[in-house]
């Protein structure tokens, strides 16, 4: 009822520690970006790392070496995508979403809200979470490429250089 064999528990303990150590080592070698959520591909790879670790831990059908190879393949694919994204503008546009302005100088941009499927309530919630009480005092709210909402209080949006390149 609680477990079938002591061997299975021992396998999870040994393979789990080994797989975890291997994943940490591969992530350190791959760099800080490996767990960043800069774009959808980074997010997918992060989820895939977790799924692969769980499979290696709990499935006796997957050998530790296969799991470690899967970690390495995911890290390599992420590195290749990141390199292509840095070198080729067309590739970057395919992989990365653009930041989107949802509110400018206290006025909601309804077309952008609809296109991004964000409600006014979600925007005002982000404004409150950033410690502001009046929508009218906000220069801009931006839906970032990772799905987070950035709130810029002042000055006017036209004077915010951080908004350069945001559509």
C-alpha positions as a Markdown table, in Angstrom:
| # | Residue | x | y | z |
|---|---|---|---|---|
| 1 | Unk | 0.0 | 0.0 | 0.0 |
| 2 | Unk | 2.7 | 2.5 | 0.9 |
| 3 | Unk | 5.4 | 1.0 | -1.3 |
| 4 | Unk | 6.2 | -2.2 | -3.2 |
| 5 | Unk | 9.8 | -2.8 | -2.6 |
| 6 | Unk | 12.7 | -1.2 | -0.6 |
| 7 | Unk | 14.6 | -1.3 | -3.9 |
| 8 | Unk | 12.2 | 1.2 | -5.4 |
| 9 | Unk | 12.7 | 3.6 | -2.5 |
| 10 | Unk | 16.5 | 3.2 | -2.7 |
| 11 | Unk | 16.4 | 3.8 | -6.5 |
| 12 | Unk | 14.4 | 7.1 | -6.0 |
| 13 | Unk | 16.9 | 8.2 | -3.4 |
| 14 | Unk | 20.0 | 7.4 | -5.4 |
| 15 | Unk | 18.8 | 8.4 | -8.8 |
| 16 | Unk | 17.0 | 11.5 | -7.4 |
| 17 | Unk | 20.2 | 12.8 | -5.8 |
| 18 | Unk | 22.2 | 12.0 | -8.9 |
| 19 | Unk | 19.7 | 13.5 | -11.4 |
| 20 | Unk | 19.3 | 16.6 | -9.2 |
| 21 | Unk | 23.1 | 17.0 | -9.0 |
| 22 | Unk | 23.4 | 16.5 | -12.8 |
| 23 | Unk | 20.7 | 19.1 | -13.5 |
| 24 | Unk | 22.3 | 21.7 | -11.2 |
| 25 | Unk | 25.7 | 21.1 | -12.9 |
| 26 | Unk | 24.2 | 21.4 | -16.4 |
| 27 | Unk | 22.3 | 24.5 | -15.5 |
| 28 | Unk | 25.4 | 26.1 | -14.0 |
| 29 | Unk | 27.3 | 25.3 | -17.2 |
| 30 | Unk | 24.4 | 26.6 | -19.4 |
| 31 | Unk | 24.4 | 29.9 | -17.6 |
| 32 | Unk | 21.9 | 32.2 | -15.9 |
| 33 | Unk | 19.5 | 32.3 | -18.8 |
| 34 | Unk | 18.6 | 28.6 | -18.4 |
| 35 | Unk | 16.1 | 29.4 | -15.7 |
| 36 | Unk | 15.1 | 32.8 | -16.9 |
| 37 | Unk | 11.6 | 33.4 | -18.3 |
| 38 | Unk | 12.6 | 35.9 | -20.9 |
| 39 | Unk | 10.4 | 34.4 | -23.6 |
| 40 | Unk | 8.1 | 31.5 | -24.2 |
| 41 | Unk | 10.9 | 29.2 | -25.3 |
| 42 | Unk | 12.8 | 29.8 | -22.0 |
| 43 | Unk | 9.6 | 29.0 | -20.1 |
| 44 | Unk | 9.0 | 25.8 | -22.0 |
| 45 | Unk | 12.6 | 24.6 | -21.4 |
| 46 | Unk | 12.2 | 25.4 | -17.7 |
| 47 | Unk | 9.1 | 23.3 | -17.5 |
| 48 | Unk | 10.7 | 20.5 | -19.6 |
| 49 | Unk | 13.6 | 20.4 | -17.1 |
| 50 | Unk | 11.2 | 19.8 | -14.3 |
| 51 | Unk | 9.2 | 17.2 | -16.2 |
| 52 | Unk | 12.3 | 15.4 | -17.2 |
| 53 | Unk | 13.6 | 15.3 | -13.6 |
| 54 | Unk | 10.2 | 13.9 | -12.4 |
| 55 | Unk | 10.3 | 11.2 | -15.1 |
| 56 | Unk | 13.8 | 10.2 | -14.2 |
| 57 | Unk | 12.9 | 10.1 | -10.5 |
| 58 | Unk | 9.7 | 8.1 | -10.7 |
| 59 | Unk | 9.9 | 6.0 | -13.8 |
| 60 | Unk | 12.1 | 2.9 | -13.6 |
| 61 | Unk | 11.9 | 2.7 | -17.4 |
| 62 | Unk | 14.1 | 5.8 | -17.8 |
| 63 | Unk | 17.8 | 5.3 | -16.9 |
| 64 | Unk | 19.7 | 8.1 | -15.2 |
| 65 | Unk | 22.0 | 8.4 | -18.2 |
| 66 | Unk | 19.0 | 9.0 | -20.4 |
| 67 | Unk | 17.7 | 11.7 | -18.1 |
| 68 | Unk | 21.1 | 13.4 | -17.9 |
| 69 | Unk | 21.3 | 13.3 | -21.7 |
| 70 | Unk | 17.8 | 14.9 | -21.9 |
| 71 | Unk | 18.9 | 17.7 | -19.6 |
| 72 | Unk | 22.0 | 18.3 | -21.8 |
| 73 | Unk | 19.9 | 18.3 | -25.0 |
| 74 | Unk | 17.4 | 20.8 | -23.5 |
| 75 | Unk | 20.3 | 23.1 | -22.3 |
| 76 | Unk | 22.0 | 22.8 | -25.7 |
| 77 | Unk | 18.7 | 23.6 | -27.6 |
| 78 | Unk | 18.2 | 26.6 | -25.4 |
| 79 | Unk | 21.7 | 27.8 | -26.0 |
| 80 | Unk | 21.3 | 27.4 | -29.8 |
| 81 | Unk | 18.0 | 29.3 | -29.7 |
| 82 | Unk | 19.5 | 32.1 | -27.6 |
| 83 | Unk | 22.5 | 32.4 | -29.9 |
| 84 | Unk | 20.3 | 32.5 | -33.0 |
| 85 | Unk | 18.1 | 35.1 | -31.3 |
| 86 | Unk | 21.1 | 37.3 | -30.6 |
| 87 | Unk | 22.5 | 37.0 | -34.1 |
| 88 | Unk | 19.5 | 37.0 | -36.3 |
| 89 | Unk | 16.8 | 39.6 | -36.0 |
| 90 | Unk | 14.2 | 37.6 | -38.0 |
| 91 | Unk | 14.7 | 34.7 | -35.6 |
| 92 | Unk | 14.4 | 36.9 | -32.5 |
| 93 | Unk | 11.1 | 38.2 | -33.9 |
| 94 | Unk | 9.8 | 34.7 | -34.3 |
| 95 | Unk | 10.9 | 33.5 | -30.8 |
| 96 | Unk | 10.2 | 36.6 | -28.7 |
| 97 | Unk | 7.0 | 38.4 | -28.0 |
| 98 | Unk | 7.0 | 42.2 | -28.0 |
| 99 | Unk | 6.3 | 44.3 | -24.9 |
| 100 | Unk | 2.9 | 46.0 | -25.2 |
| 101 | Unk | 1.7 | 49.3 | -23.8 |
| 102 | Unk | -1.6 | 48.8 | -22.0 |
| 103 | Unk | -2.0 | 52.2 | -20.3 |
| 104 | Unk | -0.5 | 55.5 | -21.2 |
| 105 | Unk | -0.7 | 58.7 | -19.1 |
| 106 | Unk | -3.6 | 57.3 | -17.0 |
| 107 | Unk | -5.6 | 56.2 | -20.0 |
| 108 | Unk | -6.3 | 52.6 | -20.9 |
| 109 | Unk | -5.5 | 51.5 | -24.4 |
| 110 | Unk | -8.5 | 49.3 | -25.0 |
| 111 | Unk | -7.3 | 47.9 | -28.4 |
| 112 | Unk | -4.1 | 46.7 | -26.7 |
| 113 | Unk | -6.0 | 45.2 | -23.7 |
| 114 | Unk | -8.3 | 43.3 | -26.1 |
| 115 | Unk | -5.4 | 42.1 | -28.3 |
| 116 | Unk | -3.4 | 40.9 | -25.3 |
| 117 | Unk | -6.5 | 39.5 | -23.5 |
| 118 | Unk | -5.8 | 41.6 | -20.3 |
| 119 | Unk | -8.6 | 43.2 | -18.3 |
| 120 | Unk | -8.6 | 46.7 | -16.8 |
| 121 | Unk | -8.9 | 44.9 | -13.4 |
| 122 | Unk | -5.6 | 43.1 | -14.0 |
| 123 | Unk | -3.9 | 46.4 | -14.9 |
| 124 | Unk | -5.3 | 48.2 | -11.8 |
| 125 | Unk | -4.3 | 45.3 | -9.7 |
| 126 | Unk | -0.7 | 45.6 | -10.9 |
| 127 | Unk | -0.9 | 49.4 | -10.2 |
| 128 | Unk | -1.9 | 48.6 | -6.6 |
| 129 | Unk | 0.7 | 45.9 | -6.2 |
| 130 | Unk | 3.3 | 48.5 | -7.2 |
| 131 | Unk | 2.1 | 50.8 | -4.4 |
| 132 | Unk | 0.1 | 53.3 | -6.4 |
| 133 | Unk | -3.4 | 54.5 | -5.6 |
| 134 | Unk | -4.5 | 56.5 | -8.7 |
| 135 | Unk | -4.6 | 55.2 | -12.3 |
| 136 | Unk | -4.5 | 58.9 | -13.4 |
| 137 | Unk | -1.0 | 59.3 | -11.9 |
| 138 | Unk | 0.5 | 56.4 | -13.9 |
| 139 | Unk | 2.6 | 57.2 | -16.9 |
| 140 | Unk | 2.5 | 53.7 | -18.4 |
| 141 | Unk | 1.7 | 50.0 | -17.8 |
| 142 | Unk | 3.5 | 47.6 | -20.0 |
| 143 | Unk | 2.8 | 43.9 | -20.6 |
| 144 | Unk | 6.3 | 42.6 | -20.7 |
| 145 | Unk | 7.5 | 39.7 | -22.9 |
| 146 | Unk | 7.5 | 37.3 | -19.9 |
| 147 | Unk | 3.8 | 38.1 | -19.1 |
| 148 | Unk | 4.5 | 40.4 | -16.2 |
| 149 | Unk | 3.1 | 43.9 | -15.9 |
| 150 | Unk | 5.5 | 46.8 | -15.4 |
| 151 | Unk | 4.2 | 50.1 | -13.9 |
| 152 | Unk | 5.8 | 53.4 | -14.5 |
| 153 | Unk | 4.5 | 56.2 | -12.2 |
| 154 | Unk | 6.0 | 59.4 | -13.6 |
| 155 | Unk | 6.9 | 61.5 | -15.6 |
| 156 | Unk | 4.6 | 61.5 | -18.6 |
| 157 | Unk | 4.9 | 58.4 | -20.9 |
| 158 | Unk | 6.4 | 60.5 | -23.7 |
| 159 | Unk | 9.3 | 61.3 | -21.4 |
| 160 | Unk | 10.1 | 57.7 | -20.4 |
| 161 | Unk | 13.1 | 56.4 | -22.3 |
| 162 | Unk | 12.4 | 52.9 | -20.9 |
| 163 | Unk | 9.4 | 52.8 | -23.2 |
| 164 | Unk | 11.5 | 53.1 | -26.4 |
| 165 | Unk | 10.6 | 50.1 | -28.6 |
| 166 | Unk | 7.4 | 49.3 | -26.8 |
| 167 | Unk | 4.4 | 49.3 | -29.1 |
